[in-house]
Every structure is written in structure tokens, then in C-alpha cells.
Amino acid sequence: MTEQQDTLLRVSGLKTHFRTEQGTIRAVDGIDFEIKRGETFGIVGESGCGKSVTAYSIMQLIERPQGDIVSGSIEYMGEGARPIDIAALDPNGPDMRNLRGNEIGMIFQEPMTSLNPIYTIGNQIIEAIVLHQRVSKMEARKRAIELLDRVGLSDPRSQIDDYPHQLSGGMRQRVMIAMALSCNPRLLIADEPTTALDVTVEAQILDLMRDLQQDFGMSIMLITHNLGVVAENCDRVMVMYLGKVIEEGSAVDIFYNPRHPYTHGLLESIPQIGLSSRLTPIEGAVPMMQDIPTGCTFAPRCPHVMAICEDDPPMLFPSDSERTKCWLYSEEALPQHAK
Amino acid sequence: MPSETVLQVHELKKYFPIRKGILKRTVGWIRAVDEVSFSVSAGQTLGLVGESGCGKTTTGRCILRLYEPTAGSILYRLDDQLENIVEFNHAEMKRVRQKLQIIFQDPFSSLDPRMTIHDIIAEPLRINRIGTRAQQSDRVEELMDLVGLNASQMNRYPHEFSGGQRQRIGIARALALNPEMIVCDEPVSALDVSVQAQVLNLLMDLQERLNLAYLFIAHDLSVVEYISKRVVVMYLGKIVEIADATDLYQSPRHPYTEALLGAIPIPDPLAKRTRKPLTGTVPSAANPPSGCNFRTRCAYAQDVCAREEPPLTQIDGDRSVACHFADELELTGFSRGGTSRLPIHSALPNMNYGSSMAGAPG
């Protein structure tokens, strides 16, 4: 961790919507958060909660014209004195291209589909380096070999000329990490980086990411549905449900003192080794994006639902260290509506 | 307890040929499953864990003869007698599959999108000509009720259901013929955590009510521990350890089991873990290492491991391990590093309201 705990990225009021034949899908619907320098910030949630769309919005990789950032800002505090609002940049313009890869790197869930099968891994890393830095191809190749060595390939000098299919899943993810780090980004976005990997390889990749963070001092935005991975790697955690942030706090707060009934339900749903007690899952399932309830979106599944929850969407109620979007924490709502 | 055994697998082998060239000559074999033996007792769950490519799914499919085994025997209990179903013909297999069913990982591809839920669940009844159409519909209703689906939705199509509901449909279909055993091939890995817990609880309730035996195949060790009485650990087509779940997780006797347990991420930010990371990846099953399969990644490997293959040997009663040094090694089990359970302080948000935030211990 760096000493300087100031903000690297500030997302405010971000809304990313998609137009479909069934109507508008509010994949990300007004979220706010900050990522500090050098920290690992976790985003958790079940499928369809908008965690990946958040990442794609930051990278301006939203598929247009169906999808678009409709409002909000994504302020990136890089080298210069003035923050850059990513949401206002042209996705294909030079400023965005300069940020993408150079300042913000990204790794994806499925390393096979995110590497180009017809180029060697060396070609793909060298391309990234030459594109962003003024170096010769020879120089870039040298740097690529160094990077591959750093991410733990056993024989980088010969493996640099391998094609992606010649590598195992874990090795491909290492190559993706090398590529993402090739230009020393300040922020690394990892979207379910270990979901497709076996548990022993997952442990290797997460260890590697922690080591690299120490060396490079970058911030990591770690998106995952695995609560174990979150607990072991993140400093702060944000829980999302249906496009909204429902709770945010330090990892210790989220796991030891969850305030939102959804966070609570998630923690009660995971089997824990050595505890034979029966799981208490959350009732029902995540509603389809087309029929999101008015009021609190979690109300239909919530065991503590009150009358107000079905009518009005809750605001974020901050406490000392965490924020929770739930009427149970409202001074006015509770006395009137508590059962 | 031979009378209680529903399934006994003996030295099961499944080799897949590697074909090359225009003539598609066989140039080698992938030893997906290599001399695997285990048994499943009535009304119990046997967990089968291992990393991808260890042969756990192939084992499950061989048991139903969805793959033809290369060698070995599969004894299944029919009318209180264990019969070797490997030699059965098509008609006899139909009889076996009334008693032995399977549910699959992907609830999206295992249901025919053009059939209604009613037709999907009634299909086993129709194939086996059980009951009239009206009786079949009654049975569908009963089954949907049993797995927690709304029976009024029986005329809908699979795409109208969520992943968890589709997995329930798959379970209802498997239960249609009153089986005694179900092979569950990664039944919850495609589901979200909250839904995964619902399906696990459903499977456990059904087991209790119907005295079902499960072969529960999964890669998630926490899920396997939750549902299984006994656990088999596989590596590269072979069994490395079989033991009761509690023993296996608390005191593993095979280095691979230890490594697997050490890699599980613990959902507790204050847990201090002592991880010995396993290096490398699983070698190819077409060209496995000499001697012990695991020696290339084993922290305790010695010369003998490269020369001799350790047999799966019974140690302390109910436990079998395939390691030359099973008696000598001091291995660490799963430990959450101090905390005995995830201590959620705010049991109910209402009760927590207004009180000061309790600091986390540690």
C-alpha cells in the first residue's frame, strides 16, 4: 500500500443503459464510488447486478449504439493536475486510447477469448507496448520477455513465440496480466480473473496479483462473485444488486458487520467448511432486468421488508465507515414502519 | 454392509483414443479414468472432487453408460442384487436408468427449448410407458410441487425460467421414475450463490424424504463438504484419497488433498492463512508422469515416487490413500486461521439499528 491514500478514480451518478426490444435495461443505474491509490477495491454481486458493465463503462468499452453512458461522470486523477472525465471522452478518440491500456489496464474472465488466437503472445504484448510507448520493436520484445518472466512463465524466451492455444488457462491469464501491466497502469481492472480457473491455479494467480501490486503500486478493481476471493484480497468492498450499490465498506465491516439484508443473505448462502449448520438462502431469484420492482429493488426477496420499501427507493445511509442503501437505517422510516 | 450398497465401481477405466492423420490412426490414449474403484451406500452422498481434467465427469457418465467404459465393472443394485450393468443391452439399460438418474451442470443446455416443462418432466414416464396421460400430468404436478416449482407454470417453456428454476426442472425430471440414486454432475456451479444454496438445500431435503443416494461431482470443495458424507479426491484419472468428509477436510493424508484445501479462499478478511501454493499445472492425461501422477507438483516427492506408482491403500479403517508416504507425512487440514465461524454480529439489521457499530474481533 502507498502512504498517499488519495483518490485515483471517482465515479458519480453513473448510469449505463441498454436499449432492447423489451425496453430499456438499466444495467448500471446511478452508482457512486471512489478507488484510492494503491488499494484493492472489490465489487461483488450476482449475475446481472451490473458489476461488469461498471468496468466496461470505465474502459469505454460499452457496445454502442445499443448501450450508452446516459449520465454521470467517471473522473480519473492521473498524472496531471486536472482530473479527466472519462464519461465525456469520445470512446474512439485519442484521449481514451491513451488512457486505455496506458493508464488503466484490464484483465477478463476468459483468457482464451480475450487473446487473439492467430498471433503469438509475444506479438500481442509487443503491440501494446509499441502502441503506448516510444520504443523500438527490439526494446519492446526485451520488455515483453521481462514481463513474462515476472508473471511466472517458466521459459519466457521461447514461450514468447507461443500461440495462445499452446498455453494452459492459468498461463494464459498470466499472459493477460503481463499485457495489462505492460505500460505500468495506475489502475488494473480485473473482471472475474479467476472464475474460469481451477482452485489451485486461482490461488497462484491471486498471489501473483498481490505481489505485482506491491511492486507496481497500482490500484486494483477486483470484480468477482466469490466472497472468499473478496475477503482475501480486498481492502474495501462494494456490493451491487440490480444496477445499484446497496452497501459499501471495508472488507472487515462487510464480512463481520453486514448491514444490508442482501449482503447478509449472501454471506449466509455460502457453505463454510467445518460448519455443519444448514444454509439459509435468500428467497426467490434476481428479477429479470425488464421488470425491476419500484421502490427498493431487493424488497420482494427481503426478509425485513417494510411498507415503505415497496414504494420508495432507499437512499444511501452512511455511517462512520460504511454506506448502506436500506430503509432499516433511516431515522424517519423505521419508527413508522417497523413491524 | 453389502446389502446397503447401491453402486459399486470396480477398476473402472475409460481411455479416449487420440487420432491423427488422414487415416485417423490411433496414435495414443487419453487416460481419462484409470482404474477407479469406489462404492456408494443407499441414502448417502459421495462427493467426487478434483480439478478440471481429473476425470470426475467422465466417471459420472461412465456409470450411466453415457460413455462406454474401456474396462472395469459397474455393479448397481437392482431388486436387492448387485448386477454388473457394463454387460447390459439397451433394453436392460432402460430398466437401470429408471433407478439411476443424472442431473447436469448447465441448466440452459440440458433442457430442450422446444418442449414445455410438462413434456420435459413427463418424458421419462412416456418413454417407459408409465400411467395414462392424465396420471402422467398428475405426477408432473406432484414433482413440480416436490422441487418447489409452481405447478401452474407447467405449460411454459424453459426460457421463461431462471437458472435456479431450470435446475429444479432437471431435478424433477430425474425424480420422475423414483430413482434410488442420482449422479449430480456439477449441479450448482452455474448458479449464483444465493440460488446455489437453495438448490443444495433442496437436494438434501429430497435425499432425506426419498432416501436417495447421490454421487455429487463438483470442483467447489466447500459445496462438496456441505453435502457429502464421504469424499473421493481424483487427480489425473486416478483416486488419490477416499475418506469421510470430516476426516478428509480436517486431516488430509495425501499431499494433493492438502494442496487443494490450502487453496480454498476463506470468506473471512481476518483469517490468517498458511498457504503452500501448488506450483505448475495438471500434466496431460495423454502422457502422465511415471510412477506417482502427482509427483511433478508434490512438495514431498522423493526418488521412489518417480519409479513406483503408489497403490490406493486402506489405512485407519475407512480411509484409503495412494501415497508412498501416507503414514509419515504431517499434513495440514483446512483451517480458517483462528476464527471458528464467520462471526456476523448483526444477526438482524433491525436489531442492529441505532446501536453503535461493533468492532470486529481480531
Interface residues (C-beta under 8 A of the other chain):
Chain A: E46 S47 S168 G170 M171 D198 V199 T200 V201 E202 A203 Q204 L206 D207 H225 N226 L227 G228 V229 V230 A231 E232 C234 A251 V252 D253 I254 F255 Y256 N257 P258 R259 H260 P261 H264 G265 L266 L267 E268 S269 I270 P271 Q272 I273 G274 L275 R278 L279 T280 P281 I282 A285 V286 H304 S319 D320 S321 C326 L328 Y329 L334 A338
Chain B: E51 S52 S162 G163 G164 Q165 D192 V193 S194 V195 Q196 A197 Q198 L200 N201 M204 H219 L221 S222 V223 E225 Y226 Y249 Q250 A259 L260 G262 A263 I264 P265 I266 P267 D268 P269 L270 A271 R273 R275 P277 L278 T279 T281 V282 F334 R336 S340 R341 L342 P343 I344 H345 S346 L348 P349 N350 N352 Y353 M357 A358 A360 P361
